[in-house]
Amino acid sequence: MINNFIEELTWRGMIHTVMPGAEEHLMESMRSAYVGFDPTADSLHIGNLVPIMLLAHYQRCGHKPVALVGGATGMIGDPSGKSNERNLLDEKTLRHNQEAIKTQLSHFLDFESDANNAALLVNNYDWMKDFSFLEFIRDVGKHITVNYMMAKDSVKNRISSESSEGMSFTEFTYQLVQGYDFLHLYKSNHCSLQMGGSDQWGNITTGTELIRRVGGGKGYAITCPLITKSDGSKFGKSEGGNVWLDPNRTSPYKFYQYWLNSSDEDAEKYIKIFTFLDKDTIEALILEHKEAPHQRALQKRLAEEITTMVHSKEDLDNAIKASAILFGKSTSNDLKALNEQTFLDVFDGVPQKDIDGSQIEEGLDIIAALAEQGGFLKSNGEARRALKENSISVNKEKVKEGYKLTSNDLINNKFILLQRGKKNYFVLRIV
């Protein structure tokens, strides 16, 4: 059964431009469509989630999604929205990155079933590697004029930009190579639609032009808006750089926190784009949120849905527990259940001090730990006063004067968390 893909994307705010006739084309029967992914890293990041969701919705509407890893185009560099050429990668690195990307895409797309619309992964290096330069300019280049290529915004913006050093011939030909991908997939996989961000419109329409001129057929294009944040900062970036889908690059805790910290305006937009929740559910959540914004119902549901999808339910549960350590009631056992990376993420920015492990083995007096050895508090007198006020905790549990830190207090065999009051934290790192 074919569902209306354009209708689904429209209410979610995921449509920027649709080539005339595309909606009717998609309603006639199952169609194949592709989206390209840059393989310059062995992980996708949340900036890639919009095209991933395009393919996922496409498959859910009964169509066949094709994920194209740009092994060949990744060796060139797409000029769209960039001011510099990218580094070129060797084939071994590209293949490794391709496999890692497929694993991540499989969280969203069904590659394994025997259904007609099972997802397909292709790499344009496979059909470009044996294409000689002379063959390419003879069989492809002659069909597209320089005037046509120069008229593309991605080219015009790059050439006219004062901050740019211009554009190399290599990058100028990028749209031809991407256009040929569309022609190749049209011929070999009956692929009649290409999707991407609005900055890809020029490259995509070069492909539809090649299909018309060389293939004698009709190709279609759909683009989605580029995601922005309400405060003007770049979507997909945190203080530490990209927010990656790979848990080794961005921990599930930090991933969860990124979405949880969305503004109200952004959360209302993101929950439509980055989840599979239906329209009624989302509208009810928006209403609930507006009635009690301080409960952050939208942010919580958004973070839960997307963390489970990208990682797992277990990772989500651990992220929620880790969040409660800073902002809710938790115990020493909760702290000790955190793995090292999550612990460091939770207490990122908290002052730390190295302590010799022999002191812990012998038992380190709490006053020395707070003041002279640790440096959390300024003096022994201040430490004594804080202990008398019952405001000092070790690993979230209140302690009194005379307490000694031992190996029993260690988290991951190397950390002890000191706390004064509700919000002042300090980490002792045992070396």
DAMOFEN-V459259 format. One record per backbone hydrogen bond with DSSP energy under -1.0 kcal/mol. CO is the residue of the C=O (numbers start at 1). NH is the residue of the N-H. If there is no record, write none. Layout:
co | nh
CO | NH
CO | NH
This chain:
co | nh
3 | 5
4 | 8
5 | 9
6 | 10
7 | 11
9 | 14
10 | 13
17 | 223
19 | 22
21 | 25
22 | 26
23 | 27
31 | 64
32 | 192
33 | 66
34 | 195
35 | 68
37 | 70
44 | 245
45 | 48
46 | 49
48 | 52
49 | 53
50 | 54
51 | 55
52 | 56
53 | 57
54 | 58
55 | 59
56 | 60
57 | 61
58 | 63
59 | 62
61 | 3
64 | 33
65 | 120
66 | 35
67 | 122
68 | 37
69 | 71
69 | 124
70 | 74
72 | 75
73 | 76
73 | 77
79 | 82
90 | 94
91 | 95
92 | 96
93 | 97
94 | 98
95 | 99
96 | 100
97 | 101
98 | 102
99 | 103
100 | 104
101 | 105
102 | 106
104 | 107
105 | 108
105 | 109
110 | 119
115 | 118
120 | 67
122 | 69
123 | 126
124 | 128
125 | 129
128 | 131
132 | 136
133 | 137
134 | 138
135 | 139
136 | 140
136 | 141
140 | 143
141 | 144
145 | 149
146 | 150
147 | 151
149 | 152
152 | 156
153 | 157
155 | 159
156 | 160
157 | 161
168 | 172
169 | 173
171 | 174
173 | 177
174 | 178
175 | 179
176 | 180
177 | 181
178 | 182
179 | 183
180 | 184
181 | 185
182 | 186
183 | 187
184 | 188
185 | 189
185 | 191
192 | 220
193 | 34
194 | 222
196 | 224
197 | 200
198 | 201
200 | 204
201 | 205
202 | 206
203 | 207
204 | 208
205 | 209
206 | 210
207 | 211
208 | 212
209 | 213
210 | 214
210 | 215
211 | 217
220 | 194
221 | 19
222 | 196
223 | 16
223 | 17
224 | 198
229 | 232
233 | 229
234 | 237
236 | 243
238 | 241
241 | 238
243 | 46
246 | 249
246 | 250
251 | 255
252 | 256
253 | 257
254 | 258
255 | 259
256 | 260
257 | 261
259 | 262
263 | 267
264 | 268
265 | 269
266 | 270
267 | 271
269 | 273
270 | 274
278 | 282
279 | 283
280 | 284
281 | 285
282 | 286
283 | 287
284 | 288
285 | 289
286 | 290
287 | 291
288 | 292
292 | 295
293 | 296
296 | 300
297 | 301
298 | 302
299 | 303
300 | 304
301 | 305
302 | 306
303 | 307
304 | 308
305 | 309
306 | 310
307 | 311
312 | 316
313 | 317
314 | 318
315 | 319
316 | 320
317 | 321
318 | 322
319 | 323
320 | 324
321 | 325
323 | 327
324 | 328
331 | 335
332 | 336
335 | 338
339 | 343
340 | 344
341 | 345
342 | 346
343 | 347
345 | 348
347 | 350
351 | 427
353 | 429
355 | 431
356 | 359
357 | 361
358 | 362
359 | 363
364 | 405
365 | 369
366 | 370
367 | 371
368 | 373
368 | 374
370 | 377
371 | 375
379 | 383
380 | 384
381 | 385
382 | 386
383 | 387
384 | 388
385 | 389
386 | 391
387 | 390
391 | 421
392 | 399
393 | 419
394 | 397
397 | 394
400 | 403
403 | 366
405 | 364
406 | 409
407 | 410
411 | 414
411 | 415
414 | 430
415 | 411
416 | 428
417 | 395
418 | 426
419 | 393
420 | 424
424 | 420
426 | 418
427 | 353
428 | 416
429 | 355
